[in-house]
Amino acid sequence: MATTMERMSPVKDKNYDLISTLQHSLKNVYRMQTYIDDAEQRGDSELANWFRAIQENSRKAGEQGKQMLMARMQQEKR
């Protein structure tokens, strides 16, 4: 089991975790498209639809993260 120290963000920036999660969410949108395409090529619409739902959740999380980051960056300019 990881210690508290091992689980801490490697960068001491208050937005690091937000940026990292935003990146992972947006990467997941593209990754899911590959899985959707693979499932469709195999004729597995159930699996393709499940991947689409995950993709949409990642897209929403990415959009929310972008909005949060923009708001935070605007606050820092003041």
Phi, psi and omega per residue, in radians:
M1 nan 2.408 -3.099
A2 -1.282 2.519 3.077
T3 -1.409 2.920 3.116
T4 -1.006 -0.698 -3.115
M5 -1.112 -0.669 -3.126
E6 -1.228 -0.413 -3.105
R7 -1.596 -0.096 -3.118
M8 -1.304 2.644 3.091
S9 -1.053 2.444 -3.125
P10 -1.269 -0.280 -3.106
V11 -2.041 2.381 -3.113
K12 -1.581 0.941 3.094
D13 -2.051 2.312 -3.048
K14 -1.129 -0.342 -3.130
N15 -1.764 -0.009 -3.077
Y16 -0.993 -0.878 -3.100
D17 -1.112 -0.658 3.097
L18 -1.110 -0.832 -3.139
I19 -1.106 -0.751 3.127
S20 -1.084 -0.788 3.139
T21 -1.172 -0.668 3.072
L22 -1.044 -0.807 3.121
Q23 -1.047 -0.804 -3.122
H24 -1.132 -0.677 3.122
S25 -1.097 -0.805 -3.113
L26 -1.222 -0.631 3.051
K27 -1.098 -0.646 -3.124
N28 -1.142 -0.544 3.073
V29 -1.014 -0.815 -3.132
Y30 -1.227 -0.689 3.128
R31 -1.070 -0.757 -3.136
M32 -1.110 -0.563 3.112
Q33 -1.089 -0.673 3.076
T34 -1.083 -0.773 -3.137
Y35 -1.176 -0.650 3.084
I36 -1.082 -0.826 3.132
D37 -1.054 -0.751 3.119
D38 -1.077 -0.795 -3.126
A39 -1.119 -0.727 3.125
E40 -1.126 -0.670 3.106
Q41 -1.107 -0.516 3.110
R42 -1.548 -0.038 -3.140
G43 1.326 0.374 -3.112
D44 -1.749 1.436 -3.087
S45 -1.191 -0.526 3.110
E46 -1.073 -0.832 3.140
L47 -1.179 -0.717 3.111
A48 -1.040 -0.733 3.125
N49 -1.155 -0.641 3.103
W50 -1.124 -0.773 3.090
F51 -1.100 -0.622 3.090
R52 -1.099 -0.707 3.115
A53 -1.103 -0.739 3.098
I54 -1.122 -0.736 3.130
Q55 -1.056 -0.763 -3.141
E56 -1.132 -0.705 3.084
N57 -1.084 -0.717 3.110
S58 -1.156 -0.685 3.113
R59 -1.096 -0.774 3.110
K60 -1.096 -0.771 3.123
A61 -1.097 -0.688 3.105
G62 -1.099 -0.768 3.121
E63 -1.128 -0.747 3.099
Q64 -1.087 -0.736 3.120
G65 -1.103 -0.715 3.109
K66 -1.098 -0.741 3.122
Q67 -1.104 -0.765 3.119
M68 -1.076 -0.782 -3.112
L69 -1.120 -0.755 3.122
M70 -1.072 -0.764 3.128
A71 -1.087 -0.745 -3.141
R72 -1.146 -0.698 -3.137
M73 -1.171 -0.649 3.091
Q74 -1.137 -0.679 3.130
Q75 -1.130 -0.635 -3.110
E76 -1.233 -0.424 3.126
K77 -1.233 -0.398 -3.080
R78 -1.356 nan nan
